Amino acid sequence: EVQVVESGGGAVQAGGSLRLSCVTSGLVFVDYAIMWFRQAPGQAREAFSCISIGDGSRWHGLRVKDRFTVSKDNAKNTVYLQMNNLKPEDTGVYYCAADRRPPGLCTTDPAEVDYWGKGTLVTVSS
């Protein structure tokens, strides 16, 4: 059984930092791309970061570039998201998603994701 489990969310003030973790099991880690999506209240789920486990290539959306960094630990089947200089507009539920892709490729389409975590809430106050 494949499991994708996020942790590390919480409440912080603007300018603060959080590190999210995404632990996966039951899949061949190097065969997957791991994406991070955010869903704000009343809005659609939006991808903003991805790492290809096979070759380590990374993508960050313009809104989070220079503030968020995605990384991986192959030995632990885990992906991390370091979030710095958080802003109130970063508030939402953060989902980790796994999609089986060739190295170097990611998807930003929620409909293409193979496995989802249950999400972790991030609240940033001004």
N, C-alpha and C positions, 0 to 999 in steps of 0.2 A: 504494500500500500504506500502510495506516494504521500508525503506530508510536507507542507510548506508552512513554517511557523515564524511569524514576526514577533519582535519584542523591542522594548526600548522607548516606546512612546511616553508622553507625559505632558505636563504643563510647564511652560517656560515663559519668561518675559522676552520681549523683542530684543534682539541682539544676542540672545543666548544660543546655546548649542545642545544638540542631542545626537546620540548615535543609535541608529536602529540596526538590529540584527535580523537576518533571515536564515533560518536553519532548515535545510532540506534533507529528506531521507527517502529511500525507496526509488531513487532514480540514479542514472549514470551522470554524475554532476557535470563532467566535461562535455557532455553532449547538449548542454542547455545554455540558453541565454536567460539571465535573471533580470527582470524589470521591476522598477518601482513605479507605482501609480499613486496618485493622490485623488481623493474624492472629497471636495468641500460640500458643505450642506447645500442641497438643492441643485448641485452641479453634477455633470458626468464625470466618470472616472478618467483621469488624464495621466498618461505616461510622462515621466520627466527624467528618468535615468535608466541606464541599461549597462550591463556588463556581459560580454561573451565569455563564458567560462573556458571555452576551448582555446582562445588565443589571447584573452585578457583585454581585448579592445573595449573601450568605454564610450558612452555617449551621455551627455547631460543637456537638457533643454535650456534654452536661453534664459528662462526665468530663474533657474537655479545654478547656472554655470557660474563658477568662481565662488560659490557659497557651499555647494554640496559636492561630496566626493564619494563615489562608489568603489568598493574594493572587495576582494575575495580571499578566502582561505580554503584552498582545495582540500587540505587535510581534514578540515572540519565540515566540509560541504556547506559552507556558510558564506553569505554575502553581507557586507556591512554598508551602511549609508551614514556618513558623517555629515551632519547638517550644522553649519555655522551661520552666524549673523541671521538668525531666524526672524521672519517678519510676520505680522498678524495674518497676512494673506497666505501664509504657508499652512494655516490651520486646516485640518481635515483628517480623514482616516487614510492612513498610508498602508497600501497593500503591496506585498511582494508577490511576484508572479514568475512562473517558470515556463519556458517554451522551448521545445526541442528544435534547435536550429544549427546549421553548419557554423563553424567558427567564424566570427566576425560579423554575424548578422543578428539583428534584434527586430522586434516588432513594437509598435506603439498602439496597435489595434487590440483593444481588450477582447474582441471576438476570436482572436487567434491564439490566445493564451491557453496552454494545456492545463496548468495547475495554479490555483490561487491560495494564498493564505487568507486568514480571517480578518486581518487588518489590525492596526494599532493606532490609537488616537493621539494626534499631536495638536496641542492647543497653545497658540502663541498670543500672549496678551500685550497690549501696547502700554 
